[in-house]
Amino acid sequence: MHTGPEAALRQILSMNRTEGRVSAAMFGGSVALPLLSGSYSHLALFGALLLDAALVLAGAQLLRMMLPRGASWTWCWAAQPLLLLTGAVPAVLAYGRLTEAYLLMALSPVQMLGSALAFGAAILTIPLLFARRQARALEISELQRAAVQAELKSLQAQVEPHFLYNTLANTRYLVRHAPDKAVVMLDHLIAYLRTALPDMRTPASTLGRECELAGHYLGLMEIRFGSRLRTRIDCPDALREISVPPMMLMSLVENAVQHGVEPKPGAVSVSVVAAMCGDRLSVTVRDDGAGLQQDAPVLGSGVGLRNVRDRLHALYGEKAAFALRQAADGATEAELLLPVEARA
């Protein structure tokens, strides 16, 4: 979308069919009323202002054609006094001669000059001021959007090595302690990376794909922890095509394994459950492992969860939410609430 002075002038000078009809009706009424009422002084004033408008708009058209490519608004504002005077001076002279020739009541030259300048400003300068304000607002919006995209890329760049490091560390653990399972785990890891790597830098994924990735990861963890880890993923088919941020669910699943499964001896279960909650998508990762550390300075203040919060805010603002809580039975629940904006 063009936001420069050339585009603003073109918009002001253009007229669609409806606007043309309205302008013609207003012109006809402005001429007919003074004629019917015999108010020829008003008719002379209207004619002078009409001349003023024609000259100002003609000058604006000439300015639009002469503006250098990519010209700044400075050119436009610098030309305003000349454009207004180009229309006002001939209008004042024509008005004076007309009223003098027909002995009509007339405004003084100073009053007529002020009226012509004000009329020219109303049809050109004020619309340009509004156009410049809109252009500035659009520029700020584009800058904010670019900043958000840069922030998202930075946050996602932190998520990717975090996940890969943990997964490779788990693989090394198996190589040392359970060589017979290492090949199986490497096969799972290769399958996961083949699926995940092409989409790690895309702006959106689907719930079904993210649940599939979480399933691959939990499969790797089941090999590592053996019979003491039980996993479940519940993703209804009707929700699988909903668009979600990539790797965000994985951050929660990793967090559940790292802080719930690893510190606690004995059997632990991890589940992922997706459901609609009103008009938002709810995705909950639950584990009955070590539980939350209630004496932590900020609940869920780790790098992974902080990235989840930051990405949610950058993507959705107040439309999305994240909650980390302890359930009544002592289990830890991490819940994402996402607006259902699009289907992939």
TAURTA-V286845 format. One record per helix or strand. SS is the DSSP state (H for helix, E for strand). FROM is the first residue (numbers start at 1). LEN is the number of residues. If there is no record, write none. Layout:
SS:FROM:LEN
SS:FROM:LEN
This chain:
H:5:9
H:17:21
H:40:27
H:73:29
H:109:69
H:179:21
E:205:2
H:207:22
E:229:6
H:237:3
E:242:3
H:248:14
E:268:10
E:280:8
H:303:17
E:321:6
E:332:8
E:343:1
